[in-house]
Amino acid sequence: MTDWTVVVPVKGTPSGKSRLGGDAAARRALAESIALDTVEAALVVAPVLVVTSPASAAAFEGLGARVLIDPGGGLDAAVAAGVATSSGAVAVLLGDLPALAPRELADALALAAPHPLSFVPDADGTGTVLVAGRAGGPLATAFGAGSRAAHAALGYAELELPPASGLRRDVDTVGQLLALPLDRLGRRTAALVSAL
């Protein structure tokens, strides 16, 4: 397999994942658990660079990920900072995939390897959960509303994975989280969901 670095932007602040609802402390704990489970799964496949806040850095370093402090300016700015400090082929993975299995990420990267630029849409079909680019090439991203169409317009090849893949099941709301089978969730997220 191509040697990849996986860049994972994680906001890591009390305002992160506001659509999860609840009080700020509970929301932050849940968002951090989801991100830690995502990064832990990714680390089975490739080295991971997490772009996050100073408050969250130690937790990801404890997993074995490298950490870059988020420079501010939003998601695409965090991604750009992470990509700029990475070498070789780079994949940008969103940090809200609590049902991600390492094999699903490995399969996606294998599919991505022949393409200069590629992406995986979310299960809803409008967003993006992963973008990937070969070594030395540009990796401009357009995360946010309508990012599937935006990445296609930028010349990214769309990779086909089953809609039920944990890689495609990003979580922005409690409803999306509860729709995932408990036995598919990472251990930290599953523990919090069981307590709900």
NUTORKOL-222368 format. One record per atom (N, C-alpha, C, O, CB): x, y, z. Coordinates in steps of 0.1 Angstrom, whole numbers, plus 5000, padded with zeros to 4 digits. Glycine has a CB too. Layout:
REM NUTORKOL-222368
XYZ/...
REM end
This chain:
REM NUTORKOL-222368
500849885000/500050005000/500950135000/502050135006/499050005012/500450234994/501150364994/501350405009/500450385017/500350474986/502450465011/502650525025/501850645027/502050745020/504150555027/500950645036/500050755038/500350825052/500850755061/498650705038/500050945053/499851015065/498351055066/497851115056/500851145067/497751035077/496351065078/496251185087/496651185099/495450945084/495651295082/495451425090/494051425095/493151415087/495851545081/493951445108/492551445114/492351585121/493051605131/492351325124/491551675116/491251795123/490251775134/489151715131/490851905113/490551815146/489551805157/489451935164/490451985169/490051685167/488351995164/488152135170/488652135185/489452225188/486752175169/488252045193/488752035206/488452155215/489252185224/490152015206/487352215213/486952325222/485452305226/484752225220/487052465214/485052385237/483652365241/482552395231/481452345232/483452455253/482952475221/481952505210/481952395199/481052395190/482252635204/482852295200/482852195190/481652105190/481052075201/484052105191/481152055179/480051965178/478752015186/478151945194/480351825184/478452145183/477352205191/475952135188/475052145196/477252355187/475852075176/474652005173/474351875181/473351815180/474551975158/475351835188/475151715197/474251745209/473751655215/476451665202/474051875212/473151915222/473751895236/474951855237/471851845221/472951915247/473451895260/474252005265/474552105258/474251765261/474751995278/475552105283/476952085277/477351985271/475652095298/477752195279/479052205272/479952095276/480752035268/479752335275/480052055289/480951955294/480551815288/481451745284/480851945309/479251785288/478851655283/479151645268/479551545263/477451625286/478851755261/479051765247/480551745243/480951675234/478551895241/481351815251/482851805248/483351665251/484151615243/483651905257/482851595262/483251465265/482851365254/483651275250/482651415278/481651385249/481251295238/481951315225/482451225218/479751315235/482151445222/482951475209/484351425210/484951375200/482951635207/484951445222/486351395224/486451245223/487351185217/486951445237/485451175229/485451025228/485350985213/485950885209/484250975236/484451045206/484251015192/485551035184/485950945176/483151095185/486251145187/487451175180/488551075183/489351035175/487851315182/488651045196/489650955201/489450815194/490450745190/489650945216/488250765194/487950635188/488250645173/488750545167/486450605190/487950755166/488350765152/489850755150/490250685141/487750905146/490550835158/492050835156/492650705160/493550655153/492650945165/492150635170/492650505174/492450405162/493350325160/491950455186/491350405156/491150315144/492050355133/492650265126/489650325139/492250485130/493150525119/494550485122/495350455112/493050675117/495050485134/496350455138/496750315135/497950275133/496650485152/495750225134/496050085130/496550075116/497249985112/494749995132/496150175108/496350175093/497550255089/498350215080/495150225086/497750375095/498750465091/499150565102/498350575111/498350545078/500250635101/500550745110/499550855110/498950875099/501950805108/499150915121/498151015122/498651145127/499451135137/496950955130/498351255121/498551385126/497251445130/496451475121/499351475116/497051485142/495851545147/496051695148/497051735154/495351485160/495251775142/495251925143/494151965153/492951945150/495151995129/494552005165/493552025175/494052145185/495052205183/493351895183/493252165195/493452265205/494552215215/494752095217/492152305212/495152315222/496152275232/495452185243/496152095248/496752405239/494252215246/493552135257/493351995253/493351905262/492252205260/493251965241/493051825236/494351745232/494251625229/492051825225/495451825231/496651765225/497151635232/497451535226/497751865225/497151645246/497751535253/496951395251/497551295251/497751565268/495651405250/494851285248/495251215235/495251095235/493351315248/495451285225/495751225212/497251185211/497551075206/495551325200/498051255218/499451215219/499551085227/500450995224/500351325226/498651065236/498650945244/498350815236/498650705240/497650955255/497650845225/497250725216/498450695207/498550585201/496050765208/499450785205/500550765196/500450855184/501250835174/500550625192/499450945183/499351035172/500351155174/500651195185/497951085170/500751215162/501451345163/500351445164/499251425160/502351365151/500751565170/499751665172/500351795167/501451835170/499351675187/499451875160/499752015156/498652095162/497552065161/499852025141/499052205168/498052295174/497352375163/497952425154/498752395184/496052375164/495152435154/495452585153/495452655163/493652415157/495852635141/496152775139/494952865140/495152985140/496952795127/493752815139/492552895139/492152925124/493052905115/492753025146/490952975122/490553005109/489652905102/489252915091/491753015100/489252805110/488252715105/488852575101/490052555101/487552775094/487952495096/488252355093/489252345082/490252275083/487052275089/489052415071/489952405059/491352465063/492352415057/489352475047/491352565071/492652615076/493452515084/494652505083/492452745083/492752445093/493352335101/493852225092/494952175094/492352285111/493052195082/493552085073/494752135065/495752055064/492352055063/494752255060/495852305053/497152305061/498252275056/495652445048/497052345074/498252335083/498752195085/499952175085/497852395097/497852105086/498251965088/498851905075/499951835076/497051875092/498351935064/498851885051/500251945049/501151875044/497951925040/500452075052/501652145050/502852085058/504052095054/501552285053/502552015069/503651955077/503751805075/504451735082/503351985092/503051755065/503051605062/503751585049/503751665040/501651555061/504351465048/505051425035/504451305030/503751225037/506551415038/504751275017/504151155011/502651175008/502251285007/504351035020/502051065005/500551075002/499851115015/500151065026/500050934997/498851195014/498151255025/496651225024/496051245013/498351405027/496051175034/494551165035/494051245046/494651245057/494151015037/492951325044/492351405055/491051335059/490151315051/492051545050/491051295071/489851215077/489151305087/489851355096/490351085083/487851315086/487151385097/487151305110/487251185110/485651405092/487151375121/487251315134/485951275141/485951265153/488051405143/484951255133/483651225139/483051095133/481851095130/482651345136/483850995133/483550865127/483650755138/484550675137/484450835115/482750755147/482950655159/482750515155/483150425163/481950695169/482150485143/482050345139/483050295129/482950195123/480650325133/484050385127/485150345117/485850225122/486350215133/486050465116/486050125112/486850005114/488150025106/488050085095/486149875110/489249985112/490550005104/490449945090/491050015081/491649935112/489849835088/489849775075/489049865065/489449875053/489149635075/488049935069/487350025061/488250145056/488150185044/486150085068/489050195065/489950305061/491050245052/491350305042/490650365073/491550135055/492550065046/492050045032/492750065022/493049935052/490849995031/490249975018/490050105010/490350104998/488849905019/489650215017/489550345011/490850395005/490950444994/488850445020/491950375013/493250425009/493750344997/494450394989/494250425021/493450214997/493850134986/493150174973/493750184963/493549984989/491850214974/491150264963/491650404959/491650434947/489650274966/492150484968/492550614966/493950614959/494250704951/492650694978/494750514961/496150514957/496350544942/497250614938/496750384960/495550494933/495750524918/495350664914/495750704903/494950424910/494650734922/494150864918/494950984924/495450974935/492650884923/495251084916/495951204921/495151264932/495751304942/496151304910/493851274931/492951334941/491751244942/491151204932/492651484938/491251214954/490051134955/489351174968/489851244977/490350984955/488051134970/487351164982/486251054984/485850984975/486651304981/485751044997/484650955000/483551045006/483751115015/485150855011/482351035000/481251105005/480651045018/480850925020/480151124994/479951125025/479251075037/478050995033/477650995021/478851185047/477450925042/476250835039/475050915034/474250865027/475850755052/474951045038/473851125034/474051165019/473051205012/473751245042/475251155014/475451185000/475751334997/475751364985/474351134992/475851415007/476051565004/477351615009/477951705004/474951645010/477951545020/479151585026/480351495022/480251415013/478951585041/481451515029/482651445026/483351405039/483351485049/483651535018/483751275040/484451225052/485951205050/486651205060/483751095056/486351195038/487751165035/488151235022/487451215012/488051015036/489351295022/489951335009/491351285009/491951275020/489851495007/491851254997/493151194997/493951244984/493351274974/493151044996/495251254986/496051304974/497451244974/497951214985/496151454975/497951224962/499251164961/500351264966/500051384967/499551134946/501451204968/502651284973/502951394963/503051374951/503851194976/503251514968/503651624960/502551704953/502851804947/504551574950/501351654953/500251724946/499551814955/499751814968/499251624941/498751904950/497951994958/496851924965/496351824960/497452114949/496451974976/495351914983/494452024989/494252035001/495851824994/493852104980/492852204985/491552134989/491052044982/492552304974/490952175000/489752105005/488652205006/488852335006/489952045018/487452155006/486252235006/485152175015/484052145011/485652264992/485552145028/484652085037/483552185041/483752305039/485452045050/482452135045/481252215049/480052175041/480052065034/481552365047/479052255041/477752215034/478052205019/478752285013/476752325036/477552095014/477652064999/479052024995/479452054984/477252184992/479851975004/481251945001/481451834991/482451824984/482051915014/480451744990/480651634980/480651704966/481551674958/479451534980/479751784963/479751854950/480951944948/481551954937/478451944948/481352014959/482552104958/483852024955/484652064947/482652174972/484051904962/485251834959/485251774945/486251764939/485351714969/484051734940/483951684927/484351794917/484951764907/482551624924/483851914920/484152024911/485652064911/486152114901/483352144915/486352024922/487752054923/488651944916/489851954916/488152064937/487951844911/488651734903/488951614911/489751524907/489851794898/488351604923/488551484931/487751364925/486551384921/488151504946/488351244924/487551124920/486751074932/487351064943/488551014914/485551044930/484750984941/484950834942/484850764933/483251014939/485250794954/485550654957/484250584962/483450644970/486650634968/483950474957/482650404961/482850304972/483550204971/482050334949/482250334983/482250244995/480750224999/479950314996/483050305007/480450115005/479050095009/478550205018/479250245027/478949955016/477250245017/476750345026/476850305041/476850395049/475350375022/476750175043/476850135057/478250135063/478350105075/476249995058/479250155055/480650165060/480750265071/480250375070/481550195049/481450225082/481650315093/482450445088/482350545095/482450255104/483150435077/483950545072/482950655067/483250775067/484850505061/481750615063/480850705057/479850765067/479050845064/480050645046/479850705080/478850745090/479350845100/479650815111/478350615097/479450975095/479951075104/478751115113/477551095109/480451205096/479151175124/478151205135/478151355138/479151405143/478351115147/477051415136/476851555139/475751575150/475751675157/476551645127/474851475151/473751485160/473651365168/474151255164/472451515152/472951375179/472751255188/471951155180/472151035182/471951295201/470951195172/470151105164/471051015155/470850895154/469151175156/472051075148/472951005140/473750905148/474050795143/473851095132/474150945160/474950855168/474150735173/474550625172/475450935181/472950765177/472050655182/471650555171/471150445174/470850705189/471650605159/471350515147/472350415144/472150325136/471050605135/473550435150/474650335147/474550225157/474350245169/476050405149/474750095153/474749985162/475849995173/476950035170/474949855154/475449965185/476349985196/477649905195/478749955198/475649945209/477549785189/478649705187/479649745176/480749695174/478249565185/479249855169/480149905158/480850025164/481850075157/479249945146/480450085175/481150205180/482450175187/482650065192/480150275190/483350265186/484550255194/484250255209/483150295213/485550375191/485250205217/484950165231/484550295239/483750285248/486150105237/485250405237/484950525245/483550575242/482750605251/485950635242/483150585229/481850625225/480750535229/479750575234/481750645209/481050405228/480050305232/479750315247/478650295251/480550165229/480750345255/480550355270/479650475273/478750465281/481950365277/479850585266/479050705268/477650685263/476650725270/479650825262/477450615252/476150595246/475350495255/474150515258/476250535232/476050395261/475350305270/474850375282/473950335288/476350195274/475550485286/475150555298/474050655296/473450705305/476350625304/473750685283/472650775280/471250725284/470250795283/472650815265/
REM end
